[in-house]
């Protein structure tokens, strides 16, 4: 079984939380029994999370050797220059080594997304912009670290695609079952 889930901001990518007070987890969304996340999205990020009961499929989705593209919409603080976008495309040097080259493009207008709760805090005197960024790795907080490394701190991060699987109109907190092989064959 393979499930596409639109993870809301502030939800942990796990089914339990031992912190006090407990934070919202995947357990509150009526997901099918026996599925587990294939990868992660941090607490502050939103969007597509795939869950499955198939260990081989988890490996196919998460192992960087498969170079499965993950696409994000990224609201950044600042006005991206051509040089900053090129640095993302070339790969960025991070503390844990260089990233693979990314696909990066500046969007002409904000994408049609749902409102975030809580709203993104923006400063009236500092511009912000939206990028579409596709990477083929999955390091911890990688997109946030990449944009920060080129001088564009991330304000909002929404994953829209993993391979051929996409959000396709799922609202935050909604999920649907997918054919297990279609997005990754």
C-alpha positions in Angstrom: 0.0 0.0 0.0 1.2 3.5 -0.8 -0.4 6.6 0.6 0.1 10.3 -0.4 -0.6 12.6 2.6 -0.5 16.4 2.7 1.3 17.0 6.0 0.2 20.2 7.6 2.7 22.6 9.2 3.5 21.7 12.8 2.8 18.0 12.5 5.5 15.4 13.3 6.3 12.7 10.7 5.7 10.0 13.3 2.7 8.4 15.0 3.7 9.0 18.6 5.4 11.8 20.5 6.8 11.5 24.0 7.3 15.2 24.6 5.2 17.1 27.1 2.9 18.4 26.0 2.6 16.1 23.1 2.8 17.6 19.6 0.5 16.7 16.7 1.5 13.5 14.9 0.4 11.4 12.0 -1.9 9.4 14.3 -4.5 12.2 14.2 -5.3 11.9 10.5 -7.0 8.4 10.1 -4.2 7.0 8.0 -4.4 3.2 7.2 -3.0 0.9 9.7 0.5 -0.5 9.1 1.9 2.3 6.9 5.0 4.3 7.9 6.6 7.4 6.4 9.0 6.9 3.5 11.2 9.8 4.3 10.5 12.8 6.5 9.4 16.4 6.4 10.5 18.5 9.4 8.0 19.9 11.8 8.1 23.4 10.1 7.6 22.0 6.6 4.4 21.1 4.8 3.3 19.1 1.8 3.7 15.7 0.3 4.6 12.8 2.6 4.5 9.2 1.3 3.6 6.4 3.6 3.8 2.7 2.8 3.9 -0.8 4.3 6.5 -1.9 1.8 10.1 -1.8 3.0 11.6 -2.2 -0.5 9.5 0.8 -1.7 10.7 2.9 1.3 14.3 2.0 0.2 13.5 3.0 -3.4 12.0 6.3 -2.3 14.6 7.3 0.3 18.0 5.9 -0.9 19.9 8.8 -2.6 21.5 6.3 -5.1 18.1 6.1 -6.8 18.2 9.9 -7.4 14.5 10.3 -7.0 13.6 14.0 -7.5 11.8 15.8 -4.7 10.2 19.1 -5.7 9.5 22.0 -3.3 7.9 25.4 -3.4 10.1 27.6 -1.3 9.2 31.1 0.0 12.5 32.9 0.7 13.4 36.2 2.3 15.1 38.4 -0.2 15.0 38.9 -4.0 17.0 36.1 -5.6 19.7 37.1 -8.0 20.7 35.1 -11.1 24.0 34.3 -9.2 22.1 32.9 -6.2 19.9 30.7 -8.4 23.0 29.5 -10.3 24.7 28.5 -7.1 21.7 26.4 -6.2 21.8 24.8 -9.7 25.5 24.1 -9.4 25.3 22.6 -5.9 26.0 24.3 -2.6 28.8 23.6 -0.1 27.2 22.7 3.3 29.0 21.6 6.5 28.4 17.9 5.6 29.7 18.3 2.1 28.6 19.6 -1.3 25.0 19.0 -2.4 24.2 17.6 -5.8 23.1 20.2 -8.4 19.5 21.2 -8.0 16.9 22.5 -10.4 16.0 26.0 -9.3 13.7 28.6 -10.8 12.2 31.8 -9.6 8.4 31.9 -9.8 6.7 35.0 -11.3 4.0 35.0 -8.7 3.2 33.3 -5.4 1.8 29.8 -6.0 -1.8 29.0 -5.3 -1.4 27.4 -1.9 -3.6 27.1 1.2 -3.1 29.6 4.0 -0.6 28.4 6.6 -1.5 28.3 10.2 0.3 30.1 11.8 0.9 32.5 9.0 4.5 33.1 7.7 6.0 36.2 9.4 7.2 38.6 6.8 8.9 41.9 7.2 7.4 44.8 5.2 10.8 46.3 4.5 12.4 43.0 3.2 11.1 41.5 -0.1 10.3 37.8 -0.4 10.0 35.5 -3.4 9.0 32.0 -4.3 11.3 29.4 -5.9 10.6 26.0 -7.3 13.5 23.7 -6.2 14.0 20.1 -7.1 16.7 18.0 -5.4 17.7 14.4 -5.7 19.0 13.9 -2.1 17.3 14.1 1.2 19.7 15.4 3.9 18.4 16.8 7.1 16.8 20.2 6.5 18.6 20.3 3.1 16.5 22.8 1.2 16.5 25.2 4.2 20.3 24.9 4.5 20.9 25.3 0.8 18.8 28.5 0.5 20.5 29.9 3.7 23.9 29.2 2.2 23.2 31.4 -0.8 21.8 34.2 1.4 18.0 33.4 1.0 16.6 32.2 4.3 13.5 30.0 3.9 10.2 31.3 5.2 7.9 28.6 4.0 8.6 25.2 2.5 6.1 23.0 0.8 7.0 19.7 -0.9 4.8 19.1 -3.9 6.3 16.0 -5.6 8.4 12.9 -4.9 9.2 11.3 -8.2 5.9 11.0 -10.1 3.7 11.3 -7.0 2.2 14.7 -6.3 -0.2 16.5 -4.0 -2.7 16.7 -6.9 -5.3 18.8 -5.0 -4.9 17.3 -1.5 -5.7 19.8 1.2 -3.6 19.8 4.4 -4.4 16.8 6.5 -6.0 14.8 3.5 -4.6 11.6 2.1 -5.3 9.1 -0.7 -4.0 5.7 -1.7 -1.8 5.5 -4.8 -0.8 2.6 -7.0 2.4 1.3 -5.4 4.5 1.2 -8.5 3.2 4.1 -10.7 5.3 7.0 -9.4 8.6 5.0 -9.0 8.9 2.5 -11.9 
